Amino acid sequence: MNPKRTLRTLRTDGSDTGVDGQSWANAFATLQKPLSVATPSGDEIWVKAGTYYPDEGPGYTNNNRSHSFVLQIGVGVYGGFDGTESSKSRRDWVANATILGGDIKEDDLLFHDERAPEPTLAYLLSRMHHPEFPEPLGVFR
């Protein structure tokens, strides 16, 4: 079994090449990269404040509406970081809003494809309610 890792993501115009995400100084530039390398052995992805779109990252085409974030069961995705924390308990999701944006062209609606092979994620999404703003949605497991 692989040891648990914490992978960090900074919202930058930088590159995902040559970094491993093991520290804020060596963080990934997009969210797609750590999602693609995380393993369901309990890896965590810490995401710095900002808006992240699924069409950003290596191998993704800008403004392509067919791209999405593929979350894995067993991989925690946490927002609310300012990019200096060394502990998850130090994050502040009110001051450091982290948004997974599905509105690629800023004219879309978020939806879930019920034909997806993972019924557990579909169930979790179907049980969500419209939050009283602001209510952080911190982790998918």
KOLLUMDO-246373 format. One record per residue (C-alpha): residue number from 1; residue in one letter; x, z, y. Coordinates in Angstrom, 1 decimal. Example, Ala and Ser with C-alpha at 12.3 -4.5 7.8 and 13.67 -1.06 7.14 Angstrom:
pator->1 | markol->A | xx->12.3 | zz->7.8 | yy->-4.5;
pator->2 | markol->S | xx->13.7 | zz->7.1 | yy->-1.1;
***
This chain:
pator->1 | markol->M | xx->0.0 | zz->0.0 | yy->0.0;
pator->2 | markol->N | xx->1.3 | zz->-0.9 | yy->3.5;
pator->3 | markol->P | xx->1.9 | zz->2.0 | yy->5.9;
pator->4 | markol->K | xx->-0.5 | zz->2.3 | yy->8.9;
pator->5 | markol->R | xx->0.7 | zz->0.5 | yy->12.0;
pator->6 | markol->T | xx->-0.4 | zz->0.7 | yy->15.6;
pator->7 | markol->L | xx->-0.3 | zz->-2.7 | yy->17.3;
pator->8 | markol->R | xx->-0.6 | zz->-3.0 | yy->21.1;
pator->9 | markol->T | xx->-2.1 | zz->-5.7 | yy->23.2;
pator->10 | markol->L | xx->-1.6 | zz->-6.3 | yy->26.9;
pator->11 | markol->R | xx->-3.7 | zz->-8.8 | yy->28.8;
pator->12 | markol->T | xx->-1.0 | zz->-11.0 | yy->30.2;
pator->13 | markol->D | xx->-0.1 | zz->-14.7 | yy->30.7;
pator->14 | markol->G | xx->2.9 | zz->-14.1 | yy->28.5;
pator->15 | markol->S | xx->3.5 | zz->-15.2 | yy->24.9;
pator->16 | markol->D | xx->2.8 | zz->-13.8 | yy->21.5;
pator->17 | markol->T | xx->6.1 | zz->-15.2 | yy->20.3;
pator->18 | markol->G | xx->9.0 | zz->-12.8 | yy->19.7;
pator->19 | markol->V | xx->7.0 | zz->-9.6 | yy->19.9;
pator->20 | markol->D | xx->5.7 | zz->-7.3 | yy->17.2;
pator->21 | markol->G | xx->3.2 | zz->-5.2 | yy->19.1;
pator->22 | markol->Q | xx->4.8 | zz->-1.9 | yy->18.0;
pator->23 | markol->S | xx->5.2 | zz->-0.6 | yy->21.6;
pator->24 | markol->W | xx->3.7 | zz->-1.4 | yy->25.0;
pator->25 | markol->A | xx->7.0 | zz->-3.0 | yy->26.0;
pator->26 | markol->N | xx->6.7 | zz->-5.3 | yy->23.0;
pator->27 | markol->A | xx->3.0 | zz->-5.8 | yy->23.1;
pator->28 | markol->F | xx->1.1 | zz->-9.0 | yy->22.2;
pator->29 | markol->A | xx->-0.3 | zz->-11.1 | yy->25.1;
pator->30 | markol->T | xx->-3.6 | zz->-11.9 | yy->23.4;
pator->31 | markol->L | xx->-6.0 | zz->-10.1 | yy->21.1;
pator->32 | markol->Q | xx->-6.1 | zz->-12.9 | yy->18.5;
pator->33 | markol->K | xx->-2.5 | zz->-12.3 | yy->17.4;
pator->34 | markol->P | xx->-2.8 | zz->-8.7 | yy->16.4;
pator->35 | markol->L | xx->-6.1 | zz->-9.4 | yy->14.7;
pator->36 | markol->S | xx->-4.4 | zz->-12.0 | yy->12.6;
pator->37 | markol->V | xx->-1.5 | zz->-9.8 | yy->11.5;
pator->38 | markol->A | xx->-3.3 | zz->-6.4 | yy->11.1;
pator->39 | markol->T | xx->-3.9 | zz->-5.2 | yy->7.6;
pator->40 | markol->P | xx->-6.9 | zz->-3.2 | yy->6.4;
pator->41 | markol->S | xx->-4.7 | zz->-0.3 | yy->5.3;
pator->42 | markol->G | xx->-5.7 | zz->1.6 | yy->8.5;
pator->43 | markol->D | xx->-3.9 | zz->-0.5 | yy->11.1;
pator->44 | markol->E | xx->-5.0 | zz->0.2 | yy->14.6;
pator->45 | markol->I | xx->-5.0 | zz->-2.2 | yy->17.6;
pator->46 | markol->W | xx->-4.8 | zz->-0.6 | yy->21.0;
pator->47 | markol->V | xx->-6.0 | zz->-2.9 | yy->23.7;
pator->48 | markol->K | xx->-5.1 | zz->-2.5 | yy->27.4;
pator->49 | markol->A | xx->-7.8 | zz->-2.8 | yy->30.0;
pator->50 | markol->G | xx->-8.9 | zz->-6.3 | yy->30.8;
pator->51 | markol->T | xx->-11.2 | zz->-9.0 | yy->29.5;
pator->52 | markol->Y | xx->-10.1 | zz->-10.8 | yy->26.3;
pator->53 | markol->Y | xx->-11.6 | zz->-14.1 | yy->25.2;
pator->54 | markol->P | xx->-11.6 | zz->-15.5 | yy->21.6;
pator->55 | markol->D | xx->-10.2 | zz->-18.9 | yy->22.7;
pator->56 | markol->E | xx->-6.9 | zz->-17.3 | yy->23.8;
pator->57 | markol->G | xx->-3.9 | zz->-17.1 | yy->21.4;
pator->58 | markol->P | xx->-1.6 | zz->-19.1 | yy->19.2;
pator->59 | markol->G | xx->-3.5 | zz->-22.0 | yy->17.6;
pator->60 | markol->Y | xx->-6.6 | zz->-21.6 | yy->19.8;
pator->61 | markol->T | xx->-7.9 | zz->-24.2 | yy->22.2;
pator->62 | markol->N | xx->-9.0 | zz->-23.1 | yy->25.7;
pator->63 | markol->N | xx->-12.8 | zz->-23.2 | yy->26.2;
pator->64 | markol->N | xx->-13.5 | zz->-24.0 | yy->22.6;
pator->65 | markol->R | xx->-16.8 | zz->-22.3 | yy->21.9;
pator->66 | markol->S | xx->-16.3 | zz->-22.3 | yy->18.1;
pator->67 | markol->H | xx->-13.6 | zz->-19.6 | yy->18.3;
pator->68 | markol->S | xx->-14.5 | zz->-15.9 | yy->17.7;
pator->69 | markol->F | xx->-12.8 | zz->-12.6 | yy->17.2;
pator->70 | markol->V | xx->-12.8 | zz->-11.9 | yy->13.4;
pator->71 | markol->L | xx->-12.7 | zz->-8.1 | yy->12.9;
pator->72 | markol->Q | xx->-11.7 | zz->-6.6 | yy->9.6;
pator->73 | markol->I | xx->-13.1 | zz->-3.6 | yy->7.9;
pator->74 | markol->G | xx->-10.3 | zz->-1.0 | yy->7.8;
pator->75 | markol->V | xx->-8.7 | zz->-2.1 | yy->11.1;
pator->76 | markol->G | xx->-9.6 | zz->0.0 | yy->14.1;
pator->77 | markol->V | xx->-9.8 | zz->-1.8 | yy->17.5;
pator->78 | markol->Y | xx->-9.6 | zz->0.6 | yy->20.4;
pator->79 | markol->G | xx->-9.8 | zz->-0.1 | yy->24.2;
pator->80 | markol->G | xx->-9.4 | zz->2.0 | yy->27.3;
pator->81 | markol->F | xx->-5.7 | zz->2.0 | yy->27.6;
pator->82 | markol->D | xx->-3.6 | zz->1.5 | yy->30.7;
pator->83 | markol->G | xx->-0.5 | zz->0.4 | yy->28.8;
pator->84 | markol->T | xx->1.5 | zz->3.6 | yy->28.9;
pator->85 | markol->E | xx->-0.2 | zz->5.9 | yy->26.3;
pator->86 | markol->S | xx->1.6 | zz->7.2 | yy->23.3;
pator->87 | markol->S | xx->-1.5 | zz->8.8 | yy->21.8;
pator->88 | markol->K | xx->-5.0 | zz->7.4 | yy->21.3;
pator->89 | markol->S | xx->-6.4 | zz->10.6 | yy->22.8;
pator->90 | markol->R | xx->-4.8 | zz->9.8 | yy->26.1;
pator->91 | markol->R | xx->-6.9 | zz->6.7 | yy->26.7;
pator->92 | markol->D | xx->-9.6 | zz->6.6 | yy->29.4;
pator->93 | markol->W | xx->-12.2 | zz->3.9 | yy->28.6;
pator->94 | markol->V | xx->-14.1 | zz->4.6 | yy->31.9;
pator->95 | markol->A | xx->-11.1 | zz->4.0 | yy->34.1;
pator->96 | markol->N | xx->-9.6 | zz->1.3 | yy->31.8;
pator->97 | markol->A | xx->-12.5 | zz->-0.9 | yy->30.8;
pator->98 | markol->T | xx->-11.6 | zz->-3.2 | yy->27.9;
pator->99 | markol->I | xx->-14.0 | zz->-6.1 | yy->27.3;
pator->100 | markol->L | xx->-14.1 | zz->-8.5 | yy->24.4;
pator->101 | markol->G | xx->-15.7 | zz->-11.5 | yy->26.2;
pator->102 | markol->G | xx->-17.7 | zz->-14.0 | yy->24.3;
pator->103 | markol->D | xx->-18.7 | zz->-15.9 | yy->27.4;
pator->104 | markol->I | xx->-15.8 | zz->-18.4 | yy->27.1;
pator->105 | markol->K | xx->-17.1 | zz->-20.7 | yy->29.8;
pator->106 | markol->E | xx->-18.9 | zz->-17.9 | yy->31.6;
pator->107 | markol->D | xx->-22.2 | zz->-19.5 | yy->30.7;
pator->108 | markol->D | xx->-22.6 | zz->-18.5 | yy->27.0;
pator->109 | markol->L | xx->-24.6 | zz->-15.8 | yy->25.2;
pator->110 | markol->L | xx->-23.1 | zz->-13.6 | yy->22.5;
pator->111 | markol->F | xx->-24.6 | zz->-14.1 | yy->19.1;
pator->112 | markol->H | xx->-23.8 | zz->-13.2 | yy->15.5;
pator->113 | markol->D | xx->-23.8 | zz->-15.8 | yy->12.7;
pator->114 | markol->E | xx->-25.9 | zz->-14.2 | yy->9.9;
pator->115 | markol->R | xx->-24.2 | zz->-16.6 | yy->7.4;
pator->116 | markol->A | xx->-20.9 | zz->-14.8 | yy->7.8;
pator->117 | markol->P | xx->-19.4 | zz->-13.7 | yy->4.5;
pator->118 | markol->E | xx->-19.1 | zz->-10.0 | yy->5.5;
pator->119 | markol->P | xx->-22.6 | zz->-8.4 | yy->5.3;
pator->120 | markol->T | xx->-21.3 | zz->-5.0 | yy->6.5;
pator->121 | markol->L | xx->-20.3 | zz->-6.3 | yy->9.9;
pator->122 | markol->A | xx->-23.6 | zz->-8.2 | yy->10.2;
pator->123 | markol->Y | xx->-25.4 | zz->-4.9 | yy->9.4;
pator->124 | markol->L | xx->-23.4 | zz->-3.0 | yy->12.0;
pator->125 | markol->L | xx->-24.2 | zz->-5.6 | yy->14.7;
pator->126 | markol->S | xx->-27.8 | zz->-5.6 | yy->13.8;
pator->127 | markol->R | xx->-28.0 | zz->-1.9 | yy->14.3;
pator->128 | markol->M | xx->-26.6 | zz->-2.0 | yy->17.8;
pator->129 | markol->H | xx->-28.9 | zz->-1.2 | yy->20.7;
pator->130 | markol->H | xx->-28.7 | zz->-2.2 | yy->24.3;
pator->131 | markol->P | xx->-26.6 | zz->0.5 | yy->25.9;
pator->132 | markol->E | xx->-27.3 | zz->2.4 | yy->29.1;
pator->133 | markol->F | xx->-24.5 | zz->1.1 | yy->31.3;
pator->134 | markol->P | xx->-21.6 | zz->2.0 | yy->31.0;
pator->135 | markol->E | xx->-21.4 | zz->3.0 | yy->27.3;
pator->136 | markol->P | xx->-18.1 | zz->2.3 | yy->25.6;
pator->137 | markol->L | xx->-18.1 | zz->0.5 | yy->22.3;
pator->138 | markol->G | xx->-14.7 | zz->1.7 | yy->21.0;
pator->139 | markol->V | xx->-14.2 | zz->0.7 | yy->17.4;
pator->140 | markol->F | xx->-15.3 | zz->-1.6 | yy->14.7;
pator->141 | markol->R | xx->-14.5 | zz->-0.4 | yy->11.2;
***
